[in-house]
Amino acid sequence: MAKVIAVANRKGGVGKTTTAICLAFFLGRRGKKVLLLDLDPQNALWAALCHSGEKGSGASGALELVRGEASARDIVQTTRLLNVDLIPFGNPESVTHQDESLFAMPRKRAAFVRVVASLSKKYDYVIVDSPPGASALVEFALLLSDSVVIPLQCQPLALRIMPRILRDIKELIVSANPRLTVEGVLLTMYDFWQPISHEIADQVWSYFPKKSTFRAVIRKSPAFERIFDSEDNPLLQEELDEELLDYDVIADLVVSREESSAESRKQP
């Protein structure tokens, strides 16, 4: 059974989707089978990872599944990344507020959970991308998951909302998903030339327990913006940009933690 990891943060622009894609990519390079699940109506995962010439609006996904318009076998798409498949959000042009409310309905949620559980038997990891804010989609992403990665942009505003994010997660653990843990707070858009980046890192690493943070950073780089260019995706190049390899370190930490946890579970 796959480990399900959500990528979530109330704030937009912190690198959630970039983190989901890059983490999946580097886990796939390690020989892990990965399923990306897009619960963000922007449908950005498909835009970044679809085969050249295909139209994202024509791909069935999570939306069609929860509407009852598609089955499990209809929604899993191949990507151009090694060992990585994708369930796109679906057709973003037809999304309504009523559609998002479907993800809050217990019956629809239960059916979706069963589909993900069935599909996850073929994978080592399921990575769930979520939208910004505090919508039913974000809550559902956390309900599905075993752990959550929280990307944190190295800016004061992003840091100020962290206590609220963690409080929301703790409340959900108590009320609905006791197995959920914090995989790690991940510092993104780190600029070695800006003192504020160093200050944010020092505050995060001194305040949060080591087991709840990644003691590594994702540097700020134009390469990450190009991930969403289906014609010039740097992850598909033979030689990777140096900054992209920051996520290789994170993937290694995720795998190491999971292997350590598995060993602990085996012990009497």
Contacts in CASP RR format, 6 or more apart in sequence:
PFRMAT RR
TARGET T0000
AUTHOR 0000-0000-0000
METHOD contacts of the structure
MODEL  1
MAKVIAVANRKGGVGKTTTAICLAFFLGRRGKKVLLLDLDPQNALWAALC
HSGEKGSGASGALELVRGEASARDIVQTTRLLNVDLIPFGNPESVTHQDE
SLFAMPRKRAAFVRVVASLSKKYDYVIVDSPPGASALVEFALLLSDSVVI
PLQCQPLALRIMPRILRDIKELIVSANPRLTVEGVLLTMYDFWQPISHEI
ADQVWSYFPKKSTFRAVIRKSPAFERIFDSEDNPLLQEELDEELLDYDVI
ADLVVSREESSAESRKQP
1 117 0 8 1.000
1 120 0 8 1.000
1 121 0 8 1.000
2 33 0 8 1.000
2 35 0 8 1.000
2 120 0 8 1.000
2 121 0 8 1.000
2 123 0 8 1.000
2 124 0 8 1.000
2 125 0 8 1.000
2 126 0 8 1.000
3 124 0 8 1.000
3 125 0 8 1.000
3 126 0 8 1.000
3 146 0 8 1.000
3 147 0 8 1.000
3 258 0 8 1.000
4 116 0 8 1.000
4 120 0 8 1.000
4 125 0 8 1.000
4 126 0 8 1.000
4 128 0 8 1.000
4 144 0 8 1.000
4 145 0 8 1.000
4 146 0 8 1.000
4 147 0 8 1.000
5 23 0 8 1.000
5 125 0 8 1.000
5 126 0 8 1.000
5 127 0 8 1.000
5 128 0 8 1.000
5 145 0 8 1.000
5 146 0 8 1.000
5 147 0 8 1.000
5 148 0 8 1.000
5 149 0 8 1.000
5 183 0 8 1.000
5 254 0 8 1.000
6 128 0 8 1.000
6 130 0 8 1.000
6 141 0 8 1.000
6 142 0 8 1.000
6 144 0 8 1.000
6 145 0 8 1.000
6 147 0 8 1.000
6 148 0 8 1.000
6 149 0 8 1.000
7 16 0 8 1.000
7 17 0 8 1.000
7 19 0 8 1.000
7 20 0 8 1.000
7 23 0 8 1.000
7 127 0 8 1.000
7 128 0 8 1.000
7 129 0 8 1.000
7 130 0 8 1.000
7 148 0 8 1.000
7 149 0 8 1.000
7 151 0 8 1.000
8 16 0 8 1.000
8 130 0 8 1.000
8 138 0 8 1.000
8 141 0 8 1.000
8 142 0 8 1.000
8 148 0 8 1.000
8 149 0 8 1.000
8 150 0 8 1.000
8 165 0 8 1.000
9 16 0 8 1.000
9 132 0 8 1.000
9 150 0 8 1.000
9 151 0 8 1.000
9 152 0 8 1.000
9 158 0 8 1.000
9 165 0 8 1.000
10 132 0 8 1.000
10 133 0 8 1.000
10 134 0 8 1.000
10 138 0 8 1.000
10 161 0 8 1.000
10 164 0 8 1.000
10 165 0 8 1.000
10 168 0 8 1.000
11 132 0 8 1.000
11 133 0 8 1.000
11 153 0 8 1.000
11 157 0 8 1.000
11 158 0 8 1.000
11 161 0 8 1.000
12 132 0 8 1.000
12 133 0 8 1.000
13 132 0 8 1.000
13 153 0 8 1.000
14 151 0 8 1.000
14 152 0 8 1.000
14 153 0 8 1.000
14 158 0 8 1.000
14 188 0 8 1.000
14 189 0 8 1.000
15 151 0 8 1.000
15 153 0 8 1.000
15 188 0 8 1.000
15 189 0 8 1.000
15 224 0 8 1.000
16 40 0 8 1.000
16 129 0 8 1.000
16 130 0 8 1.000
16 132 0 8 1.000
16 151 0 8 1.000
17 40 0 8 1.000
17 42 0 8 1.000
17 44 0 8 1.000
17 45 0 8 1.000
17 48 0 8 1.000
17 129 0 8 1.000
18 151 0 8 1.000
18 188 0 8 1.000
18 224 0 8 1.000
18 227 0 8 1.000
19 149 0 8 1.000
19 151 0 8 1.000
19 186 0 8 1.000
19 188 0 8 1.000
19 218 0 8 1.000
19 247 0 8 1.000
20 36 0 8 1.000
20 45 0 8 1.000
20 127 0 8 1.000
20 128 0 8 1.000
20 129 0 8 1.000
21 36 0 8 1.000
21 45 0 8 1.000
21 48 0 8 1.000
21 49 0 8 1.000
21 81 0 8 1.000
21 227 0 8 1.000
21 235 0 8 1.000
22 224 0 8 1.000
22 227 0 8 1.000
22 235 0 8 1.000
22 244 0 8 1.000
22 247 0 8 1.000
22 250 0 8 1.000
23 127 0 8 1.000
23 149 0 8 1.000
23 247 0 8 1.000
23 250 0 8 1.000
23 251 0 8 1.000
23 254 0 8 1.000
24 34 0 8 1.000
24 36 0 8 1.000
24 81 0 8 1.000
24 84 0 8 1.000
24 125 0 8 1.000
24 127 0 8 1.000
25 81 0 8 1.000
25 82 0 8 1.000
25 84 0 8 1.000
25 235 0 8 1.000
25 247 0 8 1.000
26 247 0 8 1.000
26 248 0 8 1.000
26 250 0 8 1.000
26 251 0 8 1.000
26 252 0 8 1.000
27 34 0 8 1.000
27 83 0 8 1.000
27 124 0 8 1.000
27 125 0 8 1.000
27 127 0 8 1.000
27 251 0 8 1.000
27 254 0 8 1.000
27 255 0 8 1.000
28 34 0 8 1.000
28 81 0 8 1.000
28 82 0 8 1.000
28 83 0 8 1.000
28 84 0 8 1.000
29 82 0 8 1.000
29 83 0 8 1.000
29 248 0 8 1.000
29 251 0 8 1.000
30 251 0 8 1.000
30 252 0 8 1.000
30 255 0 8 1.000
31 82 0 8 1.000
31 83 0 8 1.000
32 83 0 8 1.000
32 124 0 8 1.000
32 125 0 8 1.000
32 255 0 8 1.000
33 83 0 8 1.000
33 122 0 8 1.000
33 123 0 8 1.000
33 124 0 8 1.000
33 125 0 8 1.000
34 83 0 8 1.000
34 84 0 8 1.000
34 85 0 8 1.000
34 123 0 8 1.000
34 124 0 8 1.000
34 125 0 8 1.000
34 126 0 8 1.000
34 127 0 8 1.000
35 76 0 8 1.000
35 84 0 8 1.000
35 85 0 8 1.000
35 86 0 8 1.000
35 87 0 8 1.000
35 119 0 8 1.000
35 120 0 8 1.000
35 122 0 8 1.000
35 123 0 8 1.000
35 125 0 8 1.000
35 126 0 8 1.000
35 127 0 8 1.000
36 45 0 8 1.000
36 49 0 8 1.000
36 79 0 8 1.000
36 84 0 8 1.000
36 85 0 8 1.000
36 86 0 8 1.000
36 87 0 8 1.000
36 126 0 8 1.000
36 127 0 8 1.000
36 129 0 8 1.000
37 62 0 8 1.000
37 86 0 8 1.000
37 87 0 8 1.000
37 116 0 8 1.000
37 126 0 8 1.000
37 127 0 8 1.000
37 128 0 8 1.000
37 129 0 8 1.000
37 144 0 8 1.000
38 44 0 8 1.000
38 45 0 8 1.000
38 46 0 8 1.000
38 61 0 8 1.000
38 62 0 8 1.000
38 86 0 8 1.000
38 87 0 8 1.000
38 88 0 8 1.000
38 89 0 8 1.000
38 90 0 8 1.000
38 129 0 8 1.000
39 62 0 8 1.000
39 89 0 8 1.000
39 103 0 8 1.000
39 128 0 8 1.000
39 129 0 8 1.000
39 130 0 8 1.000
39 131 0 8 1.000
39 137 0 8 1.000
39 138 0 8 1.000
39 140 0 8 1.000
39 141 0 8 1.000
40 89 0 8 1.000
40 129 0 8 1.000
40 130 0 8 1.000
40 131 0 8 1.000
40 137 0 8 1.000
41 63 0 8 1.000
41 89 0 8 1.000
41 92 0 8 1.000
41 95 0 8 1.000
41 100 0 8 1.000
41 131 0 8 1.000
41 137 0 8 1.000
42 89 0 8 1.000
42 92 0 8 1.000
42 131 0 8 1.000
43 56 0 8 1.000
43 88 0 8 1.000
43 89 0 8 1.000
43 90 0 8 1.000
43 92 0 8 1.000
44 129 0 8 1.000
44 228 0 8 1.000
45 86 0 8 1.000
45 88 0 8 1.000
45 89 0 8 1.000
45 129 0 8 1.000
46 56 0 8 1.000
46 59 0 8 1.000
46 77 0 8 1.000
46 86 0 8 1.000
46 88 0 8 1.000
46 89 0 8 1.000
46 90 0 8 1.000
47 56 0 8 1.000
47 228 0 8 1.000
47 230 0 8 1.000
48 227 0 8 1.000
48 228 0 8 1.000
48 229 0 8 1.000
48 230 0 8 1.000
48 233 0 8 1.000
49 79 0 8 1.000
49 80 0 8 1.000
49 81 0 8 1.000
49 84 0 8 1.000
49 86 0 8 1.000
49 230 0 8 1.000
49 233 0 8 1.000
50 56 0 8 1.000
50 59 0 8 1.000
50 77 0 8 1.000
50 79 0 8 1.000
50 230 0 8 1.000
51 78 0 8 1.000
51 80 0 8 1.000
52 230 0 8 1.000
52 231 0 8 1.000
53 230 0 8 1.000
56 88 0 8 1.000
56 90 0 8 1.000
56 91 0 8 1.000
57 90 0 8 1.000
57 91 0 8 1.000
57 92 0 8 1.000
57 93 0 8 1.000
58 90 0 8 1.000
58 91 0 8 1.000
59 77 0 8 1.000
59 88 0 8 1.000
59 90 0 8 1.000
59 91 0 8 1.000
60 69 0 8 1.000
60 70 0 8 1.000
60 74 0 8 1.000
60 75 0 8 1.000
60 88 0 8 1.000
60 90 0 8 1.000
60 91 0 8 1.000
61 70 0 8 1.000
61 74 0 8 1.000
61 75 0 8 1.000
61 87 0 8 1.000
61 88 0 8 1.000
61 89 0 8 1.000
61 90 0 8 1.000
62 75 0 8 1.000
62 87 0 8 1.000
62 88 0 8 1.000
62 89 0 8 1.000
62 90 0 8 1.000
62 112 0 8 1.000
63 89 0 8 1.000
63 90 0 8 1.000
63 91 0 8 1.000
63 94 0 8 1.000
63 95 0 8 1.000
63 99 0 8 1.000
64 70 0 8 1.000
64 74 0 8 1.000
64 75 0 8 1.000
64 90 0 8 1.000
64 91 0 8 1.000
65 71 0 8 1.000
65 72 0 8 1.000
65 74 0 8 1.000
65 75 0 8 1.000
65 87 0 8 1.000
65 112 0 8 1.000
65 115 0 8 1.000
66 99 0 8 1.000
66 102 0 8 1.000
66 103 0 8 1.000
66 108 0 8 1.000
66 111 0 8 1.000
66 112 0 8 1.000
67 99 0 8 1.000
67 102 0 8 1.000
72 115 0 8 1.000
72 118 0 8 1.000
72 119 0 8 1.000
75 87 0 8 1.000
75 88 0 8 1.000
76 85 0 8 1.000
76 86 0 8 1.000
76 87 0 8 1.000
76 119 0 8 1.000
77 85 0 8 1.000
77 86 0 8 1.000
77 87 0 8 1.000
77 88 0 8 1.000
78 85 0 8 1.000
78 86 0 8 1.000
79 85 0 8 1.000
79 86 0 8 1.000
80 233 0 8 1.000
80 236 0 8 1.000
81 235 0 8 1.000
81 236 0 8 1.000
85 123 0 8 1.000
87 119 0 8 1.000
100 135 0 8 1.000
100 136 0 8 1.000
100 137 0 8 1.000
101 136 0 8 1.000
102 108 0 8 1.000
103 109 0 8 1.000
103 112 0 8 1.000
103 136 0 8 1.000
103 137 0 8 1.000
103 140 0 8 1.000
104 136 0 8 1.000
104 139 0 8 1.000
104 140 0 8 1.000
109 140 0 8 1.000
109 143 0 8 1.000
112 140 0 8 1.000
112 144 0 8 1.000
113 143 0 8 1.000
113 144 0 8 1.000
116 126 0 8 1.000
116 144 0 8 1.000
119 126 0 8 1.000
120 126 0 8 1.000
125 254 0 8 1.000
126 144 0 8 1.000
128 141 0 8 1.000
128 144 0 8 1.000
128 145 0 8 1.000
129 141 0 8 1.000
130 137 0 8 1.000
130 138 0 8 1.000
130 141 0 8 1.000
130 142 0 8 1.000
131 137 0 8 1.000
131 138 0 8 1.000
134 168 0 8 1.000
139 172 0 8 1.000
142 148 0 8 1.000
142 169 0 8 1.000
142 172 0 8 1.000
142 177 0 8 1.000
142 180 0 8 1.000
143 172 0 8 1.000
143 176 0 8 1.000
143 177 0 8 1.000
145 177 0 8 1.000
145 180 0 8 1.000
146 179 0 8 1.000
146 180 0 8 1.000
146 181 0 8 1.000
147 180 0 8 1.000
147 181 0 8 1.000
147 182 0 8 1.000
147 183 0 8 1.000
147 184 0 8 1.000
148 169 0 8 1.000
148 180 0 8 1.000
148 181 0 8 1.000
148 182 0 8 1.000
148 183 0 8 1.000
148 184 0 8 1.000
149 183 0 8 1.000
149 184 0 8 1.000
149 186 0 8 1.000
150 162 0 8 1.000
150 165 0 8 1.000
150 182 0 8 1.000
150 184 0 8 1.000
150 185 0 8 1.000
150 186 0 8 1.000
151 186 0 8 1.000
151 188 0 8 1.000
151 218 0 8 1.000
152 158 0 8 1.000
152 159 0 8 1.000
152 162 0 8 1.000
152 185 0 8 1.000
152 186 0 8 1.000
152 187 0 8 1.000
152 188 0 8 1.000
152 200 0 8 1.000
152 204 0 8 1.000
153 188 0 8 1.000
153 189 0 8 1.000
154 187 0 8 1.000
154 188 0 8 1.000
154 189 0 8 1.000
154 190 0 8 1.000
154 191 0 8 1.000
154 194 0 8 1.000
154 196 0 8 1.000
154 197 0 8 1.000
154 200 0 8 1.000
154 201 0 8 1.000
154 217 0 8 1.000
155 189 0 8 1.000
155 196 0 8 1.000
155 200 0 8 1.000
156 196 0 8 1.000
156 200 0 8 1.000
158 200 0 8 1.000
159 200 0 8 1.000
159 203 0 8 1.000
159 204 0 8 1.000
162 185 0 8 1.000
162 204 0 8 1.000
166 182 0 8 1.000
169 180 0 8 1.000
169 182 0 8 1.000
172 180 0 8 1.000
173 180 0 8 1.000
182 212 0 8 1.000
183 254 0 8 1.000
183 257 0 8 1.000
184 212 0 8 1.000
184 213 0 8 1.000
184 214 0 8 1.000
185 204 0 8 1.000
185 208 0 8 1.000
185 212 0 8 1.000
185 213 0 8 1.000
185 214 0 8 1.000
186 213 0 8 1.000
186 214 0 8 1.000
186 218 0 8 1.000
186 250 0 8 1.000
187 197 0 8 1.000
187 200 0 8 1.000
187 201 0 8 1.000
187 204 0 8 1.000
187 214 0 8 1.000
187 217 0 8 1.000
187 218 0 8 1.000
188 217 0 8 1.000
188 218 0 8 1.000
189 218 0 8 1.000
189 219 0 8 1.000
189 220 0 8 1.000
190 197 0 8 1.000
190 201 0 8 1.000
190 217 0 8 1.000
190 218 0 8 1.000
190 219 0 8 1.000
190 220 0 8 1.000
191 197 0 8 1.000
191 219 0 8 1.000
191 220 0 8 1.000
192 219 0 8 1.000
197 217 0 8 1.000
201 217 0 8 1.000
204 213 0 8 1.000
205 213 0 8 1.000
205 215 0 8 1.000
214 250 0 8 1.000
214 253 0 8 1.000
216 246 0 8 1.000
216 249 0 8 1.000
216 250 0 8 1.000
216 253 0 8 1.000
217 246 0 8 1.000
218 224 0 8 1.000
218 243 0 8 1.000
218 246 0 8 1.000
218 247 0 8 1.000
218 250 0 8 1.000
219 243 0 8 1.000
219 246 0 8 1.000
220 243 0 8 1.000
221 241 0 8 1.000
221 243 0 8 1.000
221 244 0 8 1.000
223 234 0 8 1.000
223 241 0 8 1.000
223 243 0 8 1.000
223 244 0 8 1.000
224 243 0 8 1.000
224 244 0 8 1.000
226 232 0 8 1.000
226 233 0 8 1.000
226 234 0 8 1.000
227 233 0 8 1.000
227 234 0 8 1.000
227 235 0 8 1.000
234 240 0 8 1.000
234 241 0 8 1.000
234 244 0 8 1.000
235 244 0 8 1.000
END
